[in-house]
Amino acid sequence: MFWSSFEDKKSFTVAVNIWPGMEAMLMSTHSRKLQNERINFVEMSWSSAATGAFRLRVADAAIVTLDELLRLEDDGARPRAVLVLGISAGSDTILGRPGLKSISDLRGKRVGVELKSSGEHLLMHALSKNNMSMKDIQVVPLNLAETETAYDDTDLDVVVTADPWSIRLRDKGAAVLYDSQAVGLELSRVLIVSEDALKTYSKEVQTLVSSHLKHVMKSGEIDAGADGLEVILRRENLTPEQWHRAVELIHAPDAEENLRLMNPAGGELVKCLKKMAADMQRQNLLKHRFNIEPLLNSTFVERSRP
């Protein structure tokens, strides 16, 4: 894949994945008719593509999980989280063939997972809780968008995936062996912006944050007749009924909760990131030690308050 050079870009470019929790932001910007704004969404099907675009400075912003935020900082990409879009409450899953009952059943099994992503983070968390490690399984590297077809068409025993792929596989009979409810805030998705872009595109960042917070997605709020839902269902490849179940597995914090979470003086997100960073350093997943507080910038949320 060839990227345009960083110098050629004139729009504020946001790398987004396929994920139900980011649809609120896309819907909100669509409803405000922001075609004349310098905001360009670039859709990418898997996490590593979005983080790669951000790392290479092709994208000014991206939607990432907290472990991806830490990896990007460790790589010197200087990401700054400006908004918590969603907290996964079962939207990320480890799914097995019928007959598999628990994570302990994974010993020796072929497990498809996207490495250096939230999927790997969830898998390592689940294995650790069961006194296991990646050495106890056969890891099959996949990108997230491949997990559904790989489960359908290959001899994989298990896949680590997320909605919308997860909900379709569950409807086909895949068994949930572990999900993101077990990790609390750790699989939250945040909007990150590069430190340089915060200055260059402050207006665009504010527009995104304010627009999203005015249209925070909540369970049952978006129905089959909602403006833009047809586009969402086509992009996510879900039925209206699957869509409603999917959004119930994601908690979208409002402005006040965002501010509480991102408070540098003891906010839950700071505590969570510090714990995650320590764990990832012990596992040799991070090369450097760095301060957590500068990773969070709640200025734009603060300005969005009524």
Salt bridges, closest charged atoms under 4 A:
GLU23 OE1 - ARG235 NH2 2.38
ASP60 OD1 - LYS9 NZ 3.19
ASP67 OD2 - ARG71 NE 3.92
GLU73 OE1 - ARG80 NH1 3.24
ASP74 OD2 - LYS287 NZ 3.48
ASP74 OD1 - HIS288 ND1 3.07
ASP75 OD2 - ARG55 NE 2.85
ASP75 OD1 - LYS287 NZ 3.37
ASP92 OD1 - ARG189 NH1 2.71
GLU120 OE1 - ARG71 NH2 3.09
ASP136 OD1 - ARG107 NH1 3.56
GLU148 OE1 - ARG168 NH2 2.79
GLU148 OE2 - LYS172 NZ 2.94
ASP152 OD2 - LYS172 NZ 2.72
ASP155 OD1 - ARG110 NE 3.17
ASP163 OD1 - ARG170 NH1 3.60
ASP171 OD2 - ARG245 NH2 2.71
GLU186 OE1 - HIS121 NE2 2.68
GLU186 OE2 - LYS275 NZ 3.33
GLU195 OE1 - ARG78 NE 2.51
GLU195 OE2 - ARG80 NH2 3.30
ASP196 OD2 - ARG57 NH2 2.83
GLU204 OE2 - ARG38 NE 3.22
GLU230 OE2 - ARG234 NH1 3.87
GLU241 OE2 - ARG245 NE 2.61
GLU256 OE2 - ARG305 NE 2.91
GLU257 OE1 - HIS251 NE2 2.77
GLU268 OE2 - LYS271 NZ 3.50
ASP279 OD2 - LYS275 NZ 3.00
ASP279 OD1 - ARG282 NH2 2.18
GLU293 OE2 - LYS274 NZ 2.92
GLU302 OE2 - ARG305 NH1 2.94
